[in-house]
């Protein structure tokens, strides 16, 4: 039974899910199901500072990409995010979740690796989303 976190294993977990993630991206209903499962699972994970605070933004970016609202991102970036979600929801854990205190370290680690991998794209998406939410001021005549 594994009880420590390994960065290389976390990266491998993401890489291993890329093909399945790319298939899921093509089906909005399946993505919605995965994202719903992810949000449910996140409720069970103890929050470690702000480590997981960008996961909702990642979820939003995937939804915006799948619905074709936001396409200014590489499909590989979306696949990496979805792969990390798949690991969190469906994969056999590197560290079983039922081990007190450390059981969620691999889940958090995989999420952190994914966040680091897509950080610039996530920032660009956040800016794009903010401009869409901010109403334009009327022009003066």
C-alpha positions as CSV (number, residue, x, y, z in Angstrom):
1,X,0.0,0.0,0.0
2,X,1.5,3.3,-1.1
3,X,1.5,6.1,1.5
4,X,3.6,8.8,0.0
5,X,3.1,11.2,-2.9
6,X,5.3,10.9,-6.0
7,X,5.3,13.8,-8.5
8,X,6.3,11.6,-11.4
9,X,3.4,9.2,-10.6
10,X,1.0,12.1,-10.6
11,X,2.2,13.2,-14.0
12,X,1.9,9.6,-15.2
13,X,-1.6,9.5,-13.9
14,X,-2.5,12.5,-16.0
15,X,-0.7,11.2,-19.1
16,X,-2.5,7.8,-18.7
17,X,-5.9,9.5,-18.8
18,X,-5.4,11.7,-21.9
19,X,-6.9,9.4,-24.4
20,X,-10.1,8.8,-22.4
21,X,-10.2,12.6,-21.6
22,X,-10.1,13.4,-25.3
23,X,-13.0,11.1,-25.9
24,X,-15.0,12.6,-23.1
25,X,-14.4,16.1,-24.4
26,X,-16.4,15.2,-27.5
27,X,-19.5,14.4,-25.5
28,X,-21.0,17.3,-23.4
29,X,-23.3,15.0,-21.5
30,X,-20.5,12.8,-20.4
31,X,-18.4,15.8,-19.4
32,X,-21.3,17.2,-17.4
33,X,-21.6,13.9,-15.6
34,X,-17.8,13.8,-14.8
35,X,-17.8,17.4,-13.6
36,X,-20.9,16.7,-11.4
37,X,-19.1,13.7,-9.9
38,X,-16.0,15.8,-9.4
39,X,-17.8,18.5,-7.5
40,X,-19.4,15.8,-5.3
41,X,-16.0,14.2,-4.6
42,X,-14.4,17.6,-3.8
43,X,-16.8,17.9,-0.8
44,X,-15.1,14.9,0.7
45,X,-11.6,16.3,0.5
46,X,-10.3,18.4,3.3
47,X,-9.2,21.8,1.9
48,X,-5.5,22.5,2.1
49,X,-5.2,26.3,2.0
50,X,-6.1,27.5,-1.4
51,X,-4.6,24.5,-3.2
52,X,-7.9,23.5,-4.8
53,X,-9.4,27.0,-5.1
54,X,-8.9,27.0,-8.9
55,X,-10.6,23.7,-9.5
56,X,-14.0,25.4,-10.0
57,X,-12.3,27.7,-12.6
58,X,-10.9,24.6,-14.3
59,X,-14.4,23.0,-14.3
60,X,-15.8,26.2,-15.9
61,X,-13.1,26.3,-18.5
62,X,-13.8,22.7,-19.5
63,X,-17.5,23.4,-19.8
64,X,-16.9,26.6,-21.8
65,X,-14.6,24.7,-24.1
66,X,-17.0,21.8,-24.6
67,X,-19.9,24.1,-25.4
68,X,-17.6,26.0,-27.8
69,X,-18.0,29.3,-25.8
70,X,-14.3,29.4,-25.2
71,X,-12.0,27.9,-27.8
72,X,-8.8,29.9,-27.3
73,X,-7.1,27.0,-25.6
74,X,-5.4,23.9,-26.9
75,X,-7.4,20.7,-26.8
76,X,-4.3,19.1,-25.1
77,X,-4.7,21.5,-22.2
78,X,-8.4,20.6,-21.8
79,X,-7.5,16.9,-22.1
80,X,-4.9,17.3,-19.3
81,X,-7.5,18.9,-17.0
82,X,-10.2,16.3,-17.8
83,X,-7.6,13.6,-17.2
84,X,-6.9,14.9,-13.8
85,X,-10.6,15.0,-13.1
86,X,-10.9,11.4,-14.2
87,X,-8.1,10.4,-11.8
88,X,-9.8,12.2,-9.0
89,X,-13.2,10.6,-9.7
90,X,-12.5,7.2,-11.2
91,X,-8.9,6.1,-11.0
92,X,-7.4,3.7,-8.5
93,X,-5.6,6.1,-6.1
94,X,-1.9,6.1,-5.6
95,X,-2.8,6.5,-1.9
96,X,-6.2,5.0,-0.9
97,X,-8.6,7.7,0.3
98,X,-9.6,5.8,3.4
99,X,-6.2,6.3,5.0
100,X,-6.7,9.1,7.6
101,X,-5.1,12.5,6.8
102,X,-2.9,11.3,3.9
103,X,-5.5,9.5,1.9
104,X,-6.3,12.5,-0.2
105,X,-2.7,13.7,-0.8
106,X,-2.5,12.0,-4.2
107,X,-5.8,13.6,-5.3
108,X,-4.5,17.0,-4.2
109,X,-1.1,16.3,-5.8
110,X,-2.6,15.4,-9.2
111,X,-4.9,18.5,-9.0
112,X,-1.8,20.6,-8.2
113,X,0.2,19.1,-11.1
114,X,-2.7,19.8,-13.5
115,X,-3.1,23.3,-12.2
116,X,0.6,24.0,-12.6
117,X,0.5,22.5,-16.2
118,X,-2.3,24.8,-17.3
119,X,-1.7,27.9,-15.2
120,X,-1.2,30.3,-18.0
121,X,-4.2,29.1,-19.9
122,X,-6.3,29.2,-16.8
123,X,-5.3,32.8,-16.2
124,X,-6.2,33.7,-19.8
125,X,-9.5,32.0,-19.4
126,X,-10.2,33.9,-16.1
127,X,-9.5,37.2,-17.9
128,X,-11.8,36.2,-20.8
129,X,-14.5,35.2,-18.4
130,X,-14.2,38.5,-16.5
131,X,-14.5,40.5,-19.7
132,X,-17.7,38.6,-20.6
133,X,-19.2,39.2,-17.1
134,X,-18.3,42.9,-17.0
135,X,-21.0,44.9,-18.8
136,X,-19.7,47.4,-21.3
137,X,-20.2,51.0,-20.4
138,X,-22.4,53.0,-22.8
139,X,-20.5,55.1,-25.3
140,X,-20.8,58.8,-24.9
141,X,-22.3,60.8,-27.9
